[in-house]
Amino acid sequence: MNVNDYVNYYKNISFDDYKWNDVDNLVCAAFAYLPLGRREIDGLFLPNKVLKKSNHPAAGLLFEVLDSIRYKGLELWDYVNIVNDETQFGAITIRLNDICYVAFRGTDNSIIGWKEDFELGYDYPVPAQRLARDYLADHIKEDDKVIYVGGHSKGGNLAMASVLEADDDIFKRIRFVYNNDGPGLLENVFNSNEFLRIEKKLKMFLPEESVVGILLNNTNRYQVVKSRENGFKQHDLFSWLCFGGVLVNGKLSVLSVKAKKIFDNWLEKQDLEKRKRLVEGFFGLLKLTGAKNFNELKLSNINKLLSKISIDDLGKKVLKDAISIFIK
């Protein structure tokens, strides 16, 4: 059973009869990926004809949800999807009765989106983290009694970042913060009192072959989840397995543990300034190609660019492995 099967199976069972659970979190987190274009929609809005014709899994899930008793009355609010020269940021707010779920979007295949992901390794807050903080502060209402904040991939990181500086009024209404296979935080942020405050409300999920959620500093109180896919495809939350409202326990793979160790060891040898020079140098070269996303690049282009920057072989491998995910 995956998230779609869950919605179909429990569609006639209300929240009164079957309480909110971790799979409901995945349902809401997926809506941050709704294909509504790069724009902002203020306030309450209704699904449009474009969504109805879309074959995007998030759109399909939405219409399954809207056709159910369980999610009857679900509302979509305040959609944002920004991609510019500084940031890639997306968010949406879902309201259902007393529940409010603020969902942050993960990284797309834009070059600026991936540059910002690498910036997480030396800077805080990056532009998307500032936008997430402001989005949460600006869009929570006084009558939002039960608040969940979550996201998938980079969206999970943004969920944590948004709550780190949340005021007491909002924070006390937040029941859980969900990081669904998202990267962690810089060491000084991870060791801060602000993170200590949110950790007791933090729920983190990793697939068995995670290569994203293992990055940087994250809580060690996480659940490993089984997936019906292999390798990086396990990052797709639609592949995660559940039994009813419970995510199926798995075990972090040897490959994932090894990848984390290699990445952590490499990072330890690079101070923050060196990390910054590396990222800015590499993505500066990418910018010269004129490409806006990785669909416009070939792996051979990446190899040529890597040969032009001063970086050790392991660093080249880290960069190449990360961005080759999007290059066919």
Beta strands, then each sheet from edge to edge (+ up, - down):
strand 1: 40-45
strand 2: 75-83
strand 3: 88-96
strand 4: 99-104
strand 5: 146-152
strand 6: 174-180
strand 7: 202-207
strand 8: 222-225
strand 9: 242-243
strand 10: 246-247
sheet 1: 1+ 2- 3+ 4- 5- 6- 7- 8-
sheet 2: 9+ 10-
end
